[in-house]
Amino acid sequence: MRKHILTALFLIVATAASACTNFIVGKGASVDGSVMCTYNADDYGMFIGLAHYAAGTHPKGTMRKIIDWDTKKYHGEIPEAPQTYNVIGNINEFQVTIGETTYGGREEMVDTTGIIDYGSLIYIALQRSKTAREAIKVMTSLAEKYGYNSEGETFTICDPNEAWIMEMMGCGGDKKQKVVWVAVRIPDNAICGHANQSRIGVFSQYKTEVLHSKNVVSFAKEKGWYKGSDKDFSWKNTYAFPDFSGRRICDARVWSFFNHHKDMSRWLPWALGKDKNAEDMPLWIIPDKKLSVKDLEADMRDHFEGTVMSVADGKDIGGGIWQMPYRPTPLFFKVNGKQYFNERPTSTQQTGFSYVSQMRSWMPREIGGVLWFGNDDGNMVAYTPIYCGNTVQPECYNTPGADAVTFSMKNAYWVCNWVSNMVYPRYSLMFPSLKEVRDSLDNSYLANQASVEAKATELYKSDKAAALRYLNDYSNEKAQQMLARWQQLAFHLIVKYNDMIVKPEKDGKFERTPEGIGATVQRPGYSESFKEKLVKETGDKFEVPTK
């Protein structure tokens, strides 16, 4: 989702709400040969479910209205494609998946006269593309013809065979040039990521395939932003220079993802953001071990654990009594005229939806693509399977009457947020109960996957429509079961942890005395680390006299 435009002025950047995280895994870097990618869609106040665009044919002359994905404002119309494909969430029936993060970049490059916004570009491309390469062509040709009116954007564009990262910016309303862009294919044995900071550097030096607009360098030279040779041109250093905010608040999330799969201590100074001469972090790395869906789910739940940036270790007072690994916004604040910041990990409370997309070339196309989807902070939800051939959303991900200001017990976003917002302020106390339920569901989905897909594949041979209905029904059943389990979890949490105590359990039931009343509660009090912080802060104010 949107991040306010980056500029060279730190105080302006400091107010930005840095949002969204994408990770990318090439087919040679995954345990089963899948191409995989992830997306945390983060924006405060955002209410969003699971999108669906039905496949269709359209008579010549049919026009499509462009409604801004963020603001819902009308931008104009473009001709509809003769044929469009089924899209569920951010994956289509051909397993093409597209995600994004907004990095902003040069403010003067935003084209307010353009028709196509970044969100519309994603879903139009999904409806018109059978491969990642085709999606790149659709997106760039539309932007070049109709103008791109969003800020600088990084897109993840994947299919069952290839993974790409593409960056795009407008040309500020230039009458002859509409857009500049560059797309880089991620090597099959590599992993990549982006998180609201432009990531593509000197692309002529990448030992992989690179596509770009003809004016990618010449436009910068015309504006006087770059004077070197074409071969030394760095996209990000020219169009979206990585300042402190871009590195510590944004690139640090990618660094932490990489660090889970390879020792990244060499590039820690880059992620910390304070050393202006630090070595730039690579666009991709080769992981020490191949990644699974479960690995990526864990990566989306990261709070910098085990690093100097950890917000989950209870060492600073920001986590409160119960060591909450979340921090309030805004990200930047002032004390006595000095500027300070909160760490911004991958897992964050403002996530509207989160997914891990799994794309497999060796399976029937509508079965091979799975969007493991959750409608809240990835750390606080179970990822339910949504197959790419599905045509009907679960009610919990598409709930009539529910919206950003209307709670519904039938809606996953609201029920999941109800639970997570109980857990956040008493994290170390309550999270183990949530994690037990979350992991149990996640593990059951992954354990069922092979048998469910084997049945669907066998059915597909004789009755394709029946196979797709079977998968759609399975997806919707699991999503609705998740919602019911989360409702139970909410009731359980309020009873178990009422008034900051803990009611004891045995064999999954609350204990009672022989007389039938609730057993004596546990009163955990402060953690040892917080006791020390409290005494240090208050001195002898609360000390009990010895006489």
VEXDREN-2710 file (C-alpha; in Angstrom, 1 decimal):
% VEXDREN-2710
k/r/px/py/pz
1/MET/0.0/0.0/0.0
2/ARG/1.0/3.6/-0.1
3/LYS/4.0/5.2/1.5
4/HIS/4.2/9.0/1.4
5/ILE/6.6/10.3/-1.2
6/LEU/10.2/10.1/-0.1
7/THR/12.3/13.3/-0.3
8/ALA/15.7/14.3/0.9
9/LEU/14.2/16.0/3.8
10/PHE/14.3/13.7/6.8
11/LEU/11.5/15.3/8.7
12/ILE/9.2/14.8/5.8
13/VAL/10.2/11.2/5.4
14/ALA/9.7/10.8/9.2
15/THR/6.0/11.3/8.9
16/ALA/5.6/8.5/6.3
17/ALA/3.7/5.4/7.1
18/SER/6.0/2.8/5.6
19/ALA/3.8/0.0/4.5
20/CYS/3.8/-3.4/2.8
21/THR/6.4/-6.2/2.5
22/ASN/7.1/-8.6/-0.4
23/PHE/9.4/-11.6/-0.4
24/ILE/10.3/-13.7/-3.5
25/VAL/11.6/-17.2/-3.9
26/GLY/12.8/-18.7/-7.2
27/LYS/11.8/-22.2/-8.1
28/GLY/15.4/-23.5/-7.6
29/ALA/15.4/-22.0/-4.1
30/SER/12.2/-23.8/-2.9
31/VAL/12.1/-27.3/-1.4
32/ASP/9.6/-28.6/-4.0
33/GLY/10.4/-26.5/-7.1
34/SER/7.6/-23.9/-6.5
35/VAL/8.0/-20.3/-7.3
36/MET/6.8/-18.5/-4.2
37/CYS/6.1/-14.9/-3.2
38/THR/4.5/-13.1/-0.3
39/TYR/2.7/-9.9/0.4
40/ASN/1.7/-8.0/3.6
41/ALA/-0.7/-5.3/2.6
42/ASP/-0.3/-2.7/5.3
43/ASP/-2.1/0.5/5.8
44/TYR/-3.8/2.0/8.9
45/GLY/-7.6/2.0/8.6
46/MET/-7.6/-0.3/5.5
47/PHE/-10.4/-2.7/5.4
48/ILE/-10.0/-5.2/2.6
49/GLY/-11.0/-8.8/1.9
50/LEU/-10.2/-11.4/-0.8
51/ALA/-10.7/-9.9/-4.3
52/HIS/-12.4/-11.7/-7.1
53/TYR/-12.7/-10.9/-10.8
54/ALA/-14.6/-13.4/-12.9
55/ALA/-13.3/-14.5/-16.3
56/GLY/-15.2/-13.1/-19.2
57/THR/-15.4/-12.1/-22.8
58/HIS/-16.1/-8.5/-23.8
59/PRO/-17.5/-7.1/-27.1
60/LYS/-15.5/-4.6/-29.0
61/GLY/-16.0/-1.1/-27.7
62/THR/-16.5/-2.2/-24.1
63/MET/-14.8/0.3/-21.8
64/ARG/-13.4/-0.3/-18.3
65/LYS/-13.6/2.3/-15.6
66/ILE/-10.4/2.9/-13.6
67/ILE/-11.2/3.4/-9.9
68/ASP/-8.2/4.1/-7.7
69/TRP/-7.5/1.1/-5.5
70/ASP/-6.6/3.3/-2.5
71/THR/-8.9/6.4/-2.7
72/LYS/-11.7/4.8/-4.8
73/LYS/-11.7/7.9/-7.0
74/TYR/-12.6/7.7/-10.6
75/HIS/-9.7/8.3/-13.0
76/GLY/-11.1/7.6/-16.4
77/GLU/-11.7/4.7/-18.8
78/ILE/-9.7/2.4/-21.0
79/PRO/-10.8/-0.2/-23.6
80/GLU/-11.5/-3.6/-22.0
81/ALA/-9.6/-6.7/-23.2
82/PRO/-11.6/-9.1/-25.5
83/GLN/-10.9/-11.8/-23.0
84/THR/-10.1/-11.6/-19.3
85/TYR/-9.1/-14.4/-16.9
86/ASN/-10.3/-15.5/-13.4
87/VAL/-8.6/-13.7/-10.5
88/ILE/-8.9/-14.6/-6.9
89/GLY/-7.0/-12.4/-4.5
90/ASN/-3.7/-11.6/-6.1
91/ILE/-3.4/-14.8/-8.2
92/ASN/-5.1/-15.7/-11.5
93/GLU/-6.1/-19.0/-13.0
94/PHE/-2.7/-19.3/-14.7
95/GLN/-1.0/-18.9/-11.4
96/VAL/0.4/-15.5/-12.1
97/THR/0.8/-13.6/-8.9
98/ILE/1.4/-9.8/-8.4
99/GLY/2.2/-7.9/-5.2
100/GLU/3.7/-4.5/-4.5
101/THR/5.3/-2.1/-2.1
102/THR/5.3/1.7/-2.5
103/TYR/8.6/3.5/-2.1
104/GLY/7.6/7.0/-3.2
105/GLY/10.8/8.4/-4.8
106/ARG/11.1/11.8/-6.4
107/GLU/8.0/13.8/-5.8
108/GLU/8.2/15.7/-9.0
109/MET/7.9/12.4/-11.0
110/VAL/4.3/11.8/-9.9
111/ASP/2.0/12.2/-12.9
112/THR/-1.4/13.5/-11.6
113/THR/-2.7/13.5/-15.2
114/GLY/-2.2/9.7/-15.6
115/ILE/-5.2/7.3/-15.6
116/ILE/-3.7/4.1/-14.2
117/ASP/-2.9/3.7/-10.5
118/TYR/-0.7/0.9/-9.1
119/GLY/-3.6/-1.1/-7.7
120/SER/-5.6/-1.0/-10.9
121/LEU/-2.4/-1.9/-12.8
122/ILE/-2.1/-5.1/-10.7
123/TYR/-5.6/-6.4/-11.1
124/ILE/-5.9/-5.5/-14.8
125/ALA/-2.6/-7.3/-15.5
126/LEU/-3.8/-10.4/-13.6
127/GLN/-7.0/-10.4/-15.7
128/ARG/-5.0/-10.2/-19.0
129/SER/-1.9/-12.3/-18.5
130/LYS/-0.9/-15.9/-18.7
131/THR/2.7/-15.4/-17.7
132/ALA/4.8/-13.0/-15.6
133/ARG/6.4/-11.7/-18.8
134/GLU/3.0/-11.0/-20.3
135/ALA/2.0/-9.2/-17.1
136/ILE/5.1/-7.0/-17.4
137/LYS/4.2/-6.2/-21.0
138/VAL/0.6/-5.4/-20.0
139/MET/1.5/-3.2/-17.1
140/THR/4.2/-1.2/-18.9
141/SER/2.2/-0.8/-22.1
142/LEU/-0.8/0.5/-20.2
143/ALA/1.3/2.9/-18.2
144/GLU/3.1/4.1/-21.3
145/LYS/-0.2/4.7/-23.1
146/TYR/-2.5/6.1/-20.4
147/GLY/0.0/7.4/-17.8
148/TYR/0.8/6.2/-14.3
149/ASN/-0.5/8.4/-11.6
150/SER/0.9/6.7/-8.4
151/GLU/4.1/7.2/-6.6
152/GLY/7.2/5.1/-7.2
153/GLU/6.3/1.4/-6.9
154/THR/8.1/-1.9/-6.7
155/PHE/6.1/-4.9/-8.0
156/THR/6.6/-8.6/-7.5
157/ILE/5.5/-10.5/-10.6
158/CYS/5.7/-14.3/-10.6
159/ASP/4.4/-17.3/-12.4
160/PRO/5.1/-21.1/-12.0
161/ASN/8.4/-20.7/-13.9
162/GLU/9.8/-17.2/-13.3
163/ALA/10.1/-14.6/-10.6
164/TRP/10.5/-10.9/-11.4
165/ILE/10.9/-7.6/-9.6
166/MET/9.8/-4.4/-11.4
167/GLU/10.0/-0.8/-10.5
168/MET/8.0/2.0/-12.1
169/MET/7.6/5.8/-11.8
170/GLY/5.7/8.4/-13.7
171/CYS/7.4/11.2/-15.7
172/GLY/5.7/14.1/-13.9
173/GLY/3.1/14.9/-16.6
174/ASP/5.6/15.1/-19.4
175/LYS/3.7/15.3/-22.6
176/LYS/6.0/13.0/-24.6
177/GLN/7.0/10.5/-21.9
178/LYS/4.6/8.8/-19.6
179/VAL/6.6/6.4/-17.5
180/VAL/10.1/5.0/-16.7
181/TRP/10.5/1.4/-15.6
182/VAL/12.9/-1.5/-15.1
183/ALA/12.2/-5.2/-14.5
184/VAL/14.8/-7.8/-13.3
185/ARG/14.4/-11.5/-13.4
186/ILE/15.4/-13.1/-10.1
187/PRO/17.7/-16.1/-10.6
188/ASP/15.9/-19.4/-10.0
189/ASN/18.2/-20.3/-7.1
190/ALA/17.8/-17.0/-5.4
191/ILE/15.5/-15.2/-3.0
192/CYS/14.7/-11.5/-3.1
193/GLY/12.6/-8.9/-1.2
194/HIS/11.4/-5.3/-1.1
195/ALA/9.7/-3.3/1.6
196/ASN/9.0/0.4/0.6
197/GLN/12.5/1.2/-0.5
198/SER/13.5/1.0/-4.2
199/ARG/15.8/-2.0/-4.5
200/ILE/17.1/-2.1/-8.1
201/GLY/20.5/-0.5/-8.4
202/VAL/23.0/-0.7/-11.3
203/PHE/21.0/-3.1/-13.3
204/SER/23.5/-3.4/-16.2
205/GLN/25.7/-5.3/-13.8
206/TYR/23.1/-7.9/-12.9
207/LYS/23.9/-11.4/-14.3
208/THR/20.3/-12.1/-15.2
209/GLU/17.7/-10.9/-17.7
210/VAL/16.8/-7.2/-17.4
211/LEU/14.0/-5.4/-19.3
212/HIS/13.5/-1.6/-19.2
213/SER/11.9/1.4/-20.8
214/LYS/13.9/3.0/-23.6
215/ASN/14.0/6.3/-21.6
216/VAL/15.1/4.7/-18.3
217/VAL/18.4/6.6/-18.3
218/SER/17.8/9.4/-20.8
219/PHE/14.9/10.8/-18.7
220/ALA/17.2/11.2/-15.7
221/LYS/19.8/12.9/-17.8
222/GLU/17.3/15.3/-19.3
223/LYS/16.3/16.3/-15.8
224/GLY/19.9/16.7/-14.7
225/TRP/19.6/14.0/-12.1
226/TYR/22.3/11.8/-13.6
227/LYS/25.4/12.6/-15.7
228/GLY/27.4/9.4/-15.8
229/SER/27.5/6.6/-18.4
230/ASP/24.5/4.4/-19.1
231/LYS/26.3/1.3/-17.8
232/ASP/26.8/2.9/-14.4
233/PHE/23.2/4.1/-14.0
234/SER/21.6/3.1/-10.7
235/TRP/17.8/3.2/-10.6
236/LYS/17.4/3.7/-6.9
237/ASN/20.3/6.1/-6.4
238/THR/18.8/8.3/-9.1
239/TYR/15.1/8.0/-8.6
240/ALA/14.7/7.0/-4.9
241/PHE/17.9/7.4/-3.0
242/PRO/18.0/5.1/0.1
243/ASP/18.3/7.5/3.0
244/PHE/18.2/6.5/6.7
245/SER/14.4/5.9/6.6
246/GLY/14.7/3.9/3.4
247/ARG/17.3/1.6/5.0
248/ARG/16.3/1.3/8.7
249/ILE/12.6/1.4/8.3
250/CYS/12.3/-0.4/5.0
251/ASP/15.4/-2.3/3.8
252/ALA/15.9/-3.7/7.3
253/ARG/12.9/-6.0/6.8
254/VAL/14.5/-7.5/3.6
255/TRP/17.8/-7.8/5.5
256/SER/16.0/-9.8/8.3
257/PHE/14.3/-12.0/5.7
258/PHE/17.7/-12.8/4.1
259/ASN/19.2/-13.2/7.5
260/HIS/16.9/-16.1/8.3
261/HIS/18.3/-18.0/5.4
262/LYS/22.0/-16.8/5.2
263/ASP/24.4/-15.0/7.5
264/MET/23.8/-11.3/6.6
265/SER/26.1/-9.7/9.2
266/ARG/28.2/-8.3/6.4
267/TRP/25.3/-6.0/5.5
268/LEU/24.0/-5.2/8.9
269/PRO/25.5/-1.7/8.8
270/TRP/23.4/-1.0/5.7
271/ALA/20.2/-2.2/7.5
272/LEU/21.0/-0.1/10.6
273/GLY/21.0/2.9/8.3
274/LYS/23.4/5.2/10.3
275/ASP/26.6/4.5/8.4
276/LYS/26.4/6.5/5.2
277/ASN/29.4/4.5/3.8
278/ALA/28.0/1.1/4.5
279/GLU/28.1/-1.5/1.8
280/ASP/24.9/-1.7/-0.2
281/MET/22.8/-4.9/0.4
282/PRO/22.5/-7.2/-2.7
283/LEU/19.2/-7.3/-4.6
284/TRP/19.1/-11.1/-4.1
285/ILE/21.0/-13.8/-2.2
286/ILE/21.4/-17.6/-2.6
287/PRO/20.0/-19.1/0.6
288/ASP/21.9/-21.7/2.6
289/LYS/18.8/-24.1/2.5
290/LYS/15.8/-24.2/0.2
291/LEU/12.6/-22.6/1.5
292/SER/9.1/-24.1/2.2
293/VAL/5.7/-22.5/2.5
294/LYS/6.1/-22.9/6.2
295/ASP/9.4/-21.0/6.2
296/LEU/7.8/-18.1/4.3
297/GLU/4.9/-18.0/6.7
298/ALA/7.4/-17.7/9.5
299/ASP/9.3/-15.0/7.6
300/MET/6.1/-12.9/7.4
301/ARG/5.7/-13.1/11.2
302/ASP/9.2/-11.6/11.8
303/HIS/9.9/-9.0/14.5
304/PHE/13.7/-9.0/14.1
305/GLU/14.0/-11.8/16.6
306/GLY/17.6/-12.7/17.4
307/THR/19.1/-9.5/16.0
308/VAL/20.1/-6.1/17.4
309/MET/16.9/-4.6/16.0
310/SER/14.7/-7.1/17.9
311/VAL/11.5/-5.6/19.4
312/ALA/10.6/-9.0/20.9
313/ASP/13.3/-9.5/23.5
314/GLY/11.9/-7.4/26.3
315/LYS/15.1/-5.4/26.7
316/ASP/13.5/-1.9/26.1
317/ILE/10.5/-0.3/27.7
318/GLY/8.7/0.1/24.4
319/GLY/7.2/-3.4/24.7
320/GLY/5.5/-2.6/27.9
321/ILE/4.9/-5.0/30.8
322/TRP/4.2/-7.9/28.5
323/GLN/7.0/-7.4/26.0
324/MET/4.8/-6.5/23.0
325/PRO/6.9/-6.8/19.7
326/TYR/4.7/-4.0/18.2
327/ARG/5.2/-0.3/18.5
328/PRO/2.6/2.5/18.1
329/THR/2.7/4.9/15.2
330/PRO/3.8/7.3/14.0
331/LEU/7.1/5.7/13.5
332/PHE/9.0/8.8/14.4
333/PHE/8.6/11.0/17.5
334/LYS/10.4/13.9/19.2
335/VAL/11.7/14.3/22.7
336/ASN/13.3/17.5/23.8
337/GLY/13.8/18.6/20.2
338/LYS/15.5/15.3/19.2
339/GLN/14.1/12.9/16.6
340/TYR/13.6/9.2/17.5
341/PHE/12.1/6.2/15.7
342/ASN/10.4/2.9/16.3
343/GLU/11.7/-0.2/14.6
344/ARG/9.4/-1.4/11.8
345/PRO/9.4/-5.2/11.4
346/THR/7.7/-7.3/8.8
347/SER/4.9/-8.3/11.1
348/THR/2.9/-5.2/12.0
349/GLN/-0.5/-4.4/13.4
350/GLN/-1.7/-2.4/10.4
351/THR/-1.7/-5.4/8.0
352/GLY/-5.0/-5.6/6.2
353/PHE/-4.3/-9.0/4.5
354/SER/-1.2/-11.2/4.2
355/TYR/-0.5/-14.1/1.8
356/VAL/2.1/-16.6/0.7
357/SER/1.6/-17.6/-2.9
358/GLN/2.8/-21.0/-4.1
359/MET/3.0/-21.6/-7.9
360/ARG/3.8/-25.0/-9.3
361/SER/4.4/-25.7/-13.0
362/TRP/4.1/-29.5/-12.9
363/MET/0.4/-29.5/-11.8
364/PRO/-2.8/-28.6/-13.6
365/ARG/-2.7/-24.9/-13.6
366/GLU/-5.9/-24.3/-11.5
367/ILE/-4.6/-26.7/-8.9
368/GLY/-0.9/-25.7/-8.8
369/GLY/-1.5/-22.2/-7.6
370/VAL/-2.4/-21.7/-4.0
371/LEU/-2.7/-18.4/-2.2
372/TRP/-2.2/-19.1/1.5
373/PHE/-4.3/-16.2/2.8
374/GLY/-4.9/-14.4/6.1
375/ASN/-7.0/-11.3/6.8
376/ASP/-4.9/-9.6/9.5
377/ASP/-1.3/-9.4/10.8
378/GLY/0.4/-12.6/9.5
379/ASN/1.7/-13.3/13.0
380/MET/-1.8/-13.3/14.4
381/VAL/-3.6/-15.5/11.8
382/ALA/-3.6/-18.9/10.3
383/TYR/-3.0/-18.9/6.5
384/THR/-5.9/-20.7/4.8
385/PRO/-5.5/-22.2/1.3
386/ILE/-7.2/-20.4/-1.6
387/TYR/-6.8/-22.2/-4.9
388/CYS/-6.2/-20.1/-8.0
389/GLY/-9.1/-21.6/-9.9
390/ASN/-11.6/-20.6/-7.2
391/THR/-14.5/-18.5/-8.3
392/VAL/-16.4/-18.0/-5.1
393/GLN/-14.9/-16.3/-2.0
394/PRO/-15.5/-17.6/1.5
395/GLU/-18.1/-15.5/3.2
396/CYS/-15.6/-14.6/6.0
397/TYR/-13.3/-12.9/3.4
398/ASN/-16.1/-11.2/1.5
399/THR/-18.8/-10.3/4.1
400/PRO/-21.9/-8.3/3.1
401/GLY/-22.4/-5.3/5.4
402/ALA/-18.9/-5.4/7.0
403/ASP/-16.6/-2.5/6.3
404/ALA/-13.9/-0.4/8.0
405/VAL/-16.3/1.0/10.5
406/THR/-18.8/-1.8/10.8
407/PHE/-17.9/-4.9/12.9
408/SER/-19.2/-8.3/11.9
409/MET/-18.9/-11.6/13.7
410/LYS/-19.1/-13.2/10.2
411/ASN/-16.0/-11.3/8.9
412/ALA/-12.5/-12.7/9.3
413/TYR/-10.9/-9.2/9.3
414/TRP/-12.9/-8.1/12.3
415/VAL/-12.8/-11.4/14.2
416/CYS/-9.1/-11.8/13.7
417/ASN/-8.5/-8.1/14.7
418/TRP/-10.7/-8.6/17.7
419/VAL/-8.4/-11.4/18.9
420/SER/-5.1/-9.7/17.9
421/ASN/-6.1/-6.5/19.6
422/MET/-6.7/-8.4/22.9
423/VAL/-3.3/-10.1/22.6
424/TYR/-1.1/-7.1/21.5
425/PRO/-1.0/-5.3/24.9
426/ARG/-0.5/-8.5/26.9
427/TYR/1.6/-10.3/24.3
428/SER/4.0/-12.5/26.3
429/LEU/1.0/-13.5/28.6
430/MET/-1.6/-14.3/25.9
431/PHE/0.3/-15.0/22.6
432/PRO/1.1/-18.6/23.5
433/SER/-2.6/-19.4/23.5
434/LEU/-3.1/-17.8/20.1
435/LYS/0.0/-19.4/18.7
436/GLU/-1.1/-22.9/19.7
437/VAL/-4.4/-22.5/17.8
438/ARG/-2.7/-20.8/14.8
439/ASP/0.0/-23.4/14.4
440/SER/-2.5/-26.2/14.8
441/LEU/-4.5/-24.9/11.9
442/ASP/-1.5/-24.1/9.7
443/ASN/-0.1/-27.6/10.3
444/SER/-3.4/-29.2/9.5
445/TYR/-3.7/-27.4/6.2
446/LEU/-0.2/-28.3/5.1
447/ALA/-0.7/-31.9/6.2
448/ASN/-3.9/-32.1/4.1
449/GLN/-2.5/-30.5/1.0
450/ALA/-1.1/-33.5/-0.7
451/SER/-4.2/-35.7/-0.3
452/VAL/-6.6/-32.9/-1.3
453/GLU/-4.6/-32.0/-4.4
454/ALA/-4.2/-35.7/-5.4
455/LYS/-8.0/-36.1/-5.2
456/ALA/-8.5/-32.9/-7.2
457/THR/-5.9/-33.9/-9.8
458/GLU/-7.5/-37.3/-10.3
459/LEU/-10.9/-35.7/-10.6
460/TYR/-9.5/-33.1/-13.0
461/LYS/-8.7/-35.9/-15.6
462/SER/-12.4/-36.8/-16.1
463/ASP/-14.3/-33.7/-14.9
464/LYS/-12.4/-30.5/-14.7
465/ALA/-15.4/-28.5/-13.4
466/ALA/-16.0/-30.9/-10.6
467/ALA/-12.3/-30.8/-9.6
468/LEU/-12.4/-27.0/-9.4
469/ARG/-15.7/-27.0/-7.4
470/TYR/-14.1/-29.5/-5.0
471/LEU/-11.1/-27.2/-4.4
472/ASN/-13.3/-24.2/-4.1
473/ASP/-15.5/-25.9/-1.5
474/TYR/-12.5/-27.1/0.4
475/SER/-10.9/-23.6/0.5
476/ASN/-14.2/-22.0/1.7
477/GLU/-14.8/-24.8/4.2
478/LYS/-11.3/-24.3/5.8
479/ALA/-11.7/-20.5/5.8
480/GLN/-15.1/-20.7/7.6
481/GLN/-13.8/-23.3/10.0
482/MET/-10.9/-20.9/10.8
483/LEU/-13.4/-18.1/11.5
484/ALA/-15.4/-20.4/13.9
485/ARG/-12.2/-21.5/15.7
486/TRP/-11.1/-17.8/16.0
487/GLN/-14.5/-16.9/17.5
488/GLN/-13.9/-19.7/20.1
489/LEU/-10.4/-18.4/20.7
490/ALA/-11.8/-14.9/21.4
491/PHE/-14.2/-16.3/24.0
492/HIS/-11.4/-18.4/25.5
493/LEU/-9.0/-15.5/25.8
494/ILE/-11.4/-13.2/27.6
495/VAL/-12.2/-15.9/30.1
496/LYS/-8.7/-17.2/30.6
497/TYR/-6.9/-13.8/31.0
498/ASN/-9.7/-11.6/32.4
499/ASP/-8.3/-8.8/34.7
500/MET/-4.7/-9.6/33.9
501/ILE/-4.8/-13.0/35.7
502/VAL/-4.6/-16.6/34.3
503/LYS/-7.2/-19.2/34.9
504/PRO/-5.7/-22.7/35.1
505/GLU/-6.6/-25.3/32.6
506/LYS/-6.3/-29.1/32.4
507/ASP/-7.0/-31.2/29.3
508/GLY/-8.4/-28.2/27.5
509/LYS/-10.9/-27.2/30.2
510/PHE/-10.8/-24.6/32.9
511/GLU/-10.2/-26.2/36.3
512/ARG/-12.8/-26.1/39.0
513/THR/-12.7/-26.8/42.8
514/PRO/-14.5/-29.9/44.2
515/GLU/-17.4/-27.5/44.9
516/GLY/-17.7/-26.5/41.3
517/ILE/-16.4/-22.9/41.3
518/GLY/-13.4/-21.7/39.3
519/ALA/-10.0/-22.9/40.6
520/THR/-7.7/-20.4/42.2
521/VAL/-6.3/-18.1/39.5
522/GLN/-2.6/-17.4/38.8
523/ARG/-1.3/-13.9/39.1
524/PRO/1.9/-13.7/37.0
525/GLY/2.7/-10.0/37.7
526/TYR/5.7/-8.3/36.1
527/SER/8.4/-10.1/34.3
528/GLU/11.8/-9.9/36.0
529/SER/13.1/-7.6/33.3
530/PHE/10.2/-5.2/33.7
531/LYS/10.6/-5.2/37.5
532/GLU/14.1/-4.0/37.1
533/LYS/13.1/-1.3/34.6
534/LEU/10.3/-0.1/36.9
535/VAL/12.6/0.2/40.0
536/LYS/15.2/1.9/37.9
537/GLU/12.7/4.4/36.7
538/THR/11.0/5.0/40.1
539/GLY/13.8/4.6/42.5
540/ASP/12.6/4.1/46.1
541/LYS/9.1/5.4/45.4
542/PHE/7.6/1.9/45.8
543/GLU/10.2/0.4/48.1
544/VAL/8.7/-1.2/51.2
545/PRO/10.4/0.0/54.4
546/THR/12.2/-2.6/56.4
547/LYS/11.1/-1.2/59.8
END
